[in-house]
């Protein structure tokens, strides 16, 4: 199979990830932070090592400011619901995934206001429109780093400066960029960074994280066992324990660490260059096919390795079905859990077929996909 659904979950993983997960299960699959025996201590050290690797990747000083979650959705819910309260106002964009929009909309029930800044048809946001949306009670800007529908990369540097100047919390959804794009939380003035472990970071599913800048006080979403302050009936306030109740996904976190090591060893710039090359090549080939509609920037320098298309009026689900069954090509169709993004680019009724390229894809994968699209165009 040609796998081009990396925006959902990267596949395959580096061999080191599979080995790390297997080793953890077999050799030290105990409960970290709950006991003093050798296996528990080894599991705890392995988790801490992954925290350190995440810090290295995102230029974070304190590993204890990394909160492990199950995925980026968990991270975004924790950040949004943990910060915003009655009377607050949050700004977001029309290109967001439902993992941002739905928590924000849910908070309307408790009196949290929101402004959805409209992006243009390519998915770009005008920072001036964010400035216009700021109110006296604005507390947070929550925005994606790159759209999961069009790949459009947002101007996080500019937005970070704006947030800092106005004393606002900047929450960035790095679901499509972590592990591929350089992210420096200090330079970019990112206060909170939500990231999945199973996409560009090449870890297993069921892993993710949230960076919280020191000094931010955020409510926890759950209470329970943390292995610390066990004598108290109340949740400890020390970080990360405050936000990590319950047994962690140790094998997954260890596998995530192996994925990040792979990225560091290969060089994030080399990974990005490879994906940019394939994205640029595919865009150029698609532009030669008259019946294909391409959405977004159509520029590999301005978008992540995500390409959304349609063929005429053909239903996007039917197109993805044909690609899977007739050509053994895995893509994703529909609204991609981002209905506002599809309304922004004008594809809410039809949806799109999304090709998302990963580090392990090849030029041959793209060539075969282009040939498949040409054959489909000839037959409809």
Phi, psi and omega in degrees: 000145171265115185263113179230049178232038185290341177290340176272310176201130179289140180201136358284178175262161172301146181304327181297332179291314178300318181294320182294318179296315180297317180297319179299311179302317188277328191250330180210045182280049178263181183268112183289143175076004183247344183217168181254007181280169189301317184293319179296320180293321179294320177297318178297319179295321181295320178294318180296324178298321177294322175303316181295321179294321177297318177299318179298321184289323187250009181058054178253136184282315190251113180300337182284354177271005175264122177255124176276136179229185180274338183183179180293329178298314175302316182298315181293320177297317179298314182293313184290311183281338179281339183258312190279141179220175181311130178095349179277162178229136180234142178251135176219188183239167180278005179253015186281152170287156178299342178293340174262311186295314185295315176300321179296315180294324178298325182288350172302330181297334181252014174092023175267125179274156177216151172234124177261108181283126183286129176266169179277181187292344175267356178096003181279147177252144176263119183301332178298328179288329175293318179302316180296334184277346182292132179238174180299328183261010178294131182242331188215146164247121179244118188210148177284151175280322176211139182294140176279354180261311184249348183080357184309124181271128182274152181281072186297326178301312180295317181294324178297317178296318179299315180297316180296317181297331183254011177056043178252151176278127177258115175255123181246130174269106184259031183301325183258002186235333183299124181097349181238321180253148175293124177234117179240105187296333179284307182299324184268000180056042178272122180273325180219130182236118178259133182214144173272154176271340193264003180255248184296339178280352170067021177270182180286161171296157182084015178231149177182181181198166176223122171272133177238120178300140177301138181102346178274126178261118186231137177291145174279157181264344180208160177234154178163203181289134179233349185082359179230151179051041185294343179285344183267144176275358182248153181298132177295152181263354180290145181257136013267358186307323182305329187249006185235047178295144177092168181292127181284164177278075186302310179300321179295317181294322176296318177297323176298318177301319179295322177297318180291322175302317179301315180298315181296318180293318180287330184094116184300328180292326178289322177297314180296317180299319179297313181292322177297318180299312181293323179295314179298316180297315181293318178301314181297321179289322179295324181296341180277351183258113189301322187281352185270128173260125181250138183246155178095194185296330185058039182212114185297341178277344183246003180218152173290177186280056180233124181233120178253133181221167165222158172248105181052228180263009181299132179302134184297325179293323178293319179297316180293326177296316179297316179301321181287307188284321185268332186237358178059043178243123183266118176224183176233137179243173175102217185257357172055034180056031182217066185298323180294325177297318180291326174295324180296318183265359174085027183236023185297324182282319186268334190071189175218166170258124185254122171260120180238119190269142178237177185298329184270002173284157183234168175298325179297323176300316181291318179301315180294325179292319178296317178298321178297317180295319178299317181295321178296317179299323181292334188261354181255000000 
